[in-house]
């Protein structure tokens, strides 16, 4: 096993809190509320993206054992709208850990309030950089 794979394996163990699913670790579960709607009455995409950023940031903090910042979001596509009252569940998966950065994939699922069926609504990769107390990039601990 090479050193990079060992680091990724150890980082995944730090980030593996929560209930594990095929789609990743359950990080956030919330209810979409009326205050989160766009003018069409659906849940505003920015609200969903912010929830996904919170989920990725939660994992990034555990993996890097400290402060971090989102530096990029890649490949987000909205597959279906989220409605008021839907239960939104976010799963995060650590895809890569570098010297100072992490790639975290987040899947977002929605379940209608009175249904047992959930559907994937979007996913994206969030790139985080670990930061020191002055806001400069820092190395991610290997242990």
PyMOL commands that set and color helices and strands:
alter all, ss='L'
color gray80, all
select helices_A, chain A and resi 3-14+34-36+45-64
alter helices_A, ss='H'
color red, helices_A
select strands_A, chain A and resi 20-21+24-31+68-74+87-97+101-111+118-130
alter strands_A, ss='S'
color yellow, strands_A
deselect
rebuild
show_as cartoon
